[in-house]
Amino acid sequence: MGFFDALDASASALTAQRLRMDTISGNLANSNTTRTAKGEAFRREMVVFESSPGRHATGVRVSKIVDDPSPFRMAYEPGHPDANKDGYVAYPNVNPVTEMVDLISASRSYEANTAVIGAFKGIAQKATEI
């Protein structure tokens, strides 16, 4: 495994975690959206990773973003414009606590890969001094 292969692996992880954080931010921003272009409440999105083989090292990439199939949160609000015939409104299946835990996890992964890149930078600087 070469020097730049390891950098490529960390760089791919940075890109994947950034997209994960963007997706989580979108989930939180839409946590009260009761009607989308599809005509239903916003559905939580989840990022799916897969390994991304390089020449010698393995990185990570986002293979797809999928909708969370869990049920919507139902609230009895008969006066709401999006209420069904029984007076219930379907709210997104976004749990802010879950999203914040996922955001912290993605942030820590991002920080770890940034540290790896920083360490490689330090090694490269020392090598050029020698």
Secondary structure by P-SEA (a helix, b strand, c coil): ccaaaaaaaaaaaaaaaaaaaaaaaaaaaacccccccccccbbbbbbbbbbbbccccccccccccccccccccccccccccccccccccccccccaaaaaaaaaaaaaaaaaaaaaaaaaaaaaaaaaac
